């Protein structure tokens, strides 16, 4: 059993979620509206452009994990990547929304190219970051504490970025200048995440990475870990549902609720419960176990999606009812994230106990790739609802009147689609069995 972790480590490790929360939120929240409502890109094409860099990420993340696994330094295999990846991702994120090419035809190409580079740098941050808890300690309670802190920071960052980033982007009469300022604001979160984690984990035990096999061999090891694969596919599907909520919140606010600052209110209603109800999910997890808690949280998220659909069609302009429905989604989202990450750490620790080889980078790399894919599919799914409902794209400085069918597509994309995706992922959990995470249990 590992010695108790230093307080600085318990506080320092979760700081990396400044980067995780920013990357997981803002592109899904603002990149699609930036393309459709500022650069005039058709909704279907905009969805494809948002998806393209994430597809690259899916391919590259396992490679980043392997590189991290094979790295040997005096400060461990993960921390150098965390700090440099965070710094690079922050600068490149600023370039995505820099508006260098204005609203010209080449502007979408600039956006996609910058996004691909940013996603590459982020992979070198996120993959080692996800692998660290299983190597810092073999105490499940210590790992759970690190991950609970991580999710709490994610919730805080999502709340801040989700509330302020749209206000900054839309608060300037010059929409392009507004997005440029937003890019600088959010890019700073990546830098805080990389530098903060690097400094905060300086007293953490240095993970020992075993002799690394070929990437193909390591992927075969991951494929042989059935609990891990089941959890991964479930999380990809559910991630698409979460990202669909993020992609649709501004559209729902502007075209359905039609209330000033509705986007900020709805986003706060989604994220605030994550912070408030975190202790509740921790208690539920101790009583029921991670798997059952994961199911309960996912079902609650599904219920919220159905509620927001009803509210959208029956009382779409009622911001209070919409906020309550979105808050239900937020409560479920908090638990889904806590239990998924705890189950991931268990799977990594179990594989290490079973094989005697620490390959957390590979598992974390594949996980991050899957998470990225799920979050990329969300805006793509929502963009299809926009496209088929007749949503009209426009450039900065111009306004259009949307057809009534556009509101219908937005409501379905914002409510029904996330609910179906979240519930669909749960079906896979019937094949999940909690793995043993210590050598004695494995031997038994």
N, C-alpha and C positions, 0 to 999 in steps of 0.2 A: 504494500500500500504506500502510495506517495505521501510525502510530508505535506502539511497544509500549505497552501499557496500564500505568498506574500500579498498583503492588501493592495500594494501597487499593481500587482499582476491582475488581481480581480477587477480593479478599476481600469487598468491600462488596456487589457485585451479588448473589452467591449468598445473602446474608442474607434476601433477599425470599422465599426458599423456606421460611422459618419460617412464613409465612402460607400459602404454597402447600401445604406438607406437612400443616399443620393442617386446612385446608379440604378437602383431598383425602382425608383419613383419617378424622377423627373423625365427621362426619355419617354417612358410609357404615358406620362401625364401630358407632356407638352410637345413632344416631337411630331405627333400626328396632327394636332391643331396648327403647329408652325408650318407644316408642309401644305395643309389644305387651306388654311385661312390667311396665311401670310405670303406663301410662295405660289399659291394657285395650283397646286398639284392635285389631280383627281384622286378621290378617296381610295379607290382600289389600288392605284399605283403608289400612293403614299404609304398604304399598308405594306406593300411589297418592299418599298425602300426602307421602312423601319425594320422589316424582317431580315433583310440581306446581311447587315453587319452581325446580327445575332446568329445567323447560320454559320458565319465564319467563326464566331465564338465557340459554337458547339464543336467544331472541328479542332479548334486550337486549344481549348481548355485542358483536355487530357495531355496534350504535349507540354503545356505549361506545368502541369502536375508532375510529369516525368522529369522535366528539367529541374524542378524544385527537389524532387526525391534524390537526384544524383548530385546535388550541390553540397559541398563540404566547406564550412567556414567555422571560425572560432566562435561565432555568435549563433551557430545553428543554420539549418538549411532553409528556414522560412523567412526570418526577419529581414535579410537584405532585399528580398523580393517585395516584401510588404511595403517598405519605405520608398523604394524607387518606383515600384508600380503605382503607388498612391500619388506620388508627385507627378509622374508622367500622365496618368489618367486625368488629374485635375487640370493640367495645362491643355491637354487635347480636348477635354470637354468644353473648355472655353472657346476653342476654335470651331466647334460644331455650330454654335449660335453666333459666331463673330460677324456674320453678315457681310463677309468680304466681297461677295459677288452680288449683293443686293437682291433684287427679285428677278435677275436675269435667268435665262434657260440653264446656265451652268450652275446656278445656286444649289439645286438638289444634288448635283454630283459632288459639290464641295461638302455638303452636309453628310452624305453617305460615306465619302472618303475619310472625313474627320472622325465619324462615328466608328468606322472599322478600326482606325488607329487607336482610338480611345478604348474600344472594347478589348483590343490586344493588350494594352497596358493594364487595363483593369483585371484581365485574366491573371497576369503575373502578380497582382495584389491579392485577388480574392481566393484563388486556389490555395496558395500557402496559408492564407489566413484561416480558411475553413479546416485545414489539416492540423492546425496548432493545438486545439483542445485535447485531442486524443494523444498527443505527444507530450504536452505539458504535465498531465497528471493521469493516473489510472484510477483515481477515485471518482466514482460516478457522481457523488454529490458535488464534488469540486467542479467537475465538468458541467453538471447541471447549473451550478451557480454562474459559471462563465457564460453559458448559453442564455440563461435568463437575463443576465446583464446585457448581453449582446442584443437580444430582441427588444429590451427596454430602450436601448440607445437607438436601434432601428426605428422604433415607434416615435421617439422624440424627433429624429431627423426627418422622418416622413412627414410628421406633423408640421415642422418648421418649413421644410422645402415645399410640401404640398400646399401650405397656406400662403407662403410669401413668394415662391417662384412665379405663380401665375399673376400675382399682383404686380410684381416687378416687370414681368414681360408685357403685361397689358396696361401698365400705368403710364406709359409714354405715348404721346400722340404719334410719334414715329415708332411703329410696331417693331421694325428691325432693330432700332436702337434699344428698345425695351428688352428684346430677347438677348441682345448682346450683354446688357447689364445683368440679366438673369444668369447667363452663362458664367460670368465672373463670380457671381455670388455662390452659385452651386459648386463651381469648380474648386472653391476654397474648402468645401467639405471633404473632397477627396484628399487634399493635402493634409488636413487635420487628421483624417483617418489613418493615413500611412505613417505620418510622423508620430502621432499619438500612440499608436500600437507599438511602433519600434521602440520608443522610449519607455512605455509602460511595461513592456515584457522583458526589460533588460535583466530582471532578477528571476525570470521564469526558468525552470529546468530546460536545458537544451535538448530537443528531440534527437534521438539517435535513429538515423535512417539506414536500413540494411542495404546490402548489395542489390542494386537495381537490375532487374531483368529487362528484356526488350519490352517495348511498349505493347506489342501484340501479346506477349506472355502475361504482362500485368493486366491487360484487359480481359484475358481469359480467367485470371484469378477473380477479377471483379464480377465477371459473368457467372462464376461458380457460386457466388454469394447470393443465394436466392432472396433472403430478407432484404438485402440492399437493393437488388434489382426491382423487387415489388414496390418498395418504398420510393425508389427513384421515379418509376413510371407514374405512380400515383401523384407524386409531387409535381411532375411536369404538367400533367393534366390540370391539377388544381392551380398551379402557377399561372396557366393560361386564363383561368377564371379570375384570379386576383388581378392580373394585368388588364383584363377586359374592363374591370371596375375602374382602374386608374385611367384607362384610355377614354372612358365614356363620361367621367364626372363633369368635365367642363362643357361637353356637348349637352348633357342632361340639364346642367344649370342654365345654360344660355337659351336652349330651344324648348325646354319643357317647363322648368320652374319659373324662368323669366323674372327672377328677383335679383336685385343688386347684391353683389357679393355672395350669391348662392353657391358658387363654386368653392369659395373659402369655407363657408359654413358646412357644406356637405363633406368636404375633405376633413375638416376638423371632427365632424361626427363619425367619420370612418376611423380615424386614428386615435382620438382621445380615449375610446374604450380600451385600446390596446394597452395604454399606460395604466388606466384605472383598474382593469380587471386582471392584470398580470398576476398579482398574488393569488387571486381566485383559481387561476389555471394551475399554479404551482401546487396548491392544496389538492385540487382534483387529481393532479398527476400522482401525488403521493398516495392517494387513497385508491385510485382505480388503475394506475399504471399508465405508461405513455401511450400504448395502443388505444385503449378505451378512451382516454382523454382526447386523442387525435380524432377519433370517430365522432365524439360528442361535439367538438369544436367545428368540424366540417359540416355536420348536419345543421348547426346553428347558422353558419355562413349561408348554407343553401336556403334556409328559411328566410333569411334577410333578403336574398335575391328575389324570392317570390313576392315578398312584401313590397319591395320597391317597384316591382312590375305593376302590382295592383294599385299602388299609390300613383304611379305615373299615369295610368289610364283613367283613374277615378278622380284624383285630386292632385294633378301634376303641379299646380301652382302653389300648393300648400307646403311651404318650406319646412314647417314643424313636422308634419307627417313624413315627409321625405327624409328629414334628418333622423327621425326615430328608426325608420327602416334601415338606413345606411349604418346607424349605430349598432344594430343587431348584426349586420355583416362584420363590423369592426370587432365586436366581441368574439365572434367565431374565428376571425382572421388571427387574432392574438394567440388563441390556443393552438390553431393549426400550425403556426410558425414555431412556437415553443416545442411542441411535441415532435414535429418533423425533424428539427435540428437535434433534439435529444436522441431520437431513434437513429439518426445518421451517425452520431458519435458512438453509440452502442455498436452499430454495425462495423465501424472502423476498428474499435477496440477488440471486438470479437475476432475479426480477421487476424489482427496482430497476435492475439492469444493463440489462435489456431495454427497459424503458419510460422510464427516466430520472426516474421519479417514485417517491419513497419513500412507500409505502402499507403499511408494516409493521403499523400499527394495525388495518387492515382484515383482513389475513391473520391476525394474532394474535387479533383479536376473533372471527373465525369459528372459528379453531382452539380457542380457549378455550370457545366455545359448544359445539363438538363434543365436547371433552374433558368438559365439564360434563354433556352429554347422556349420554355413555357411562357416566360415573360415577353418573349418576342411574338409568340403566337397570339397573345391577347389583343394587342392593337390590330393585328391582321384580321382576327375574327371580328372585332368591332368595326373595322373599315369596310368589311363586306356588308354589314348591316347598313352602313351609311351609303355604300355604293348602290345597293339594290333598293333602297328606299328613296333614291333620287336626291340625295344631299348635294348641294351645289358648292363647289370650292371657289375661292376668290383670293385675290392678292391684297397685300397690306394697303390700307387707305380706301378700300372699296367695300361696300356692304351689299348683301343680296337678301331677298325674301325667300326663305325656304318653303317648299311645298309641305302640306300637312302630313304627307307620307313620311317625311324625314323625321318628324317627332315620333312616329310609330316605330321606325327602325331604331332610333336612339333608345327608346324605352325597352325594347326587346333586347338590344345589345347590352344595355346597362344592367338589366335585371335577370331575364330568363337565361341568357347565355352563360353568365357566371355561375348561376345556380346549377345548371345542367352539368357544367364542367366540374364543379366542386363535388357534386354527388357522384358523377361518373368515376372520378378517381377512387372513391371509396370502395367501389366494387372490387378493385384489385386487392384490397387488404384482406380478403378472405384467404389469400395465399401467403400472408405474412405471419411469420413466427418469430417472436423475440429471441435474438441470439444471446448465447452466453458470452460474457465479456471478460472473464478472467480464466487463467490457465487451468486452475483447479476444476472449474466447472466444465471447461472444454474436455479435459482428460476424463472426467467422470461420464 
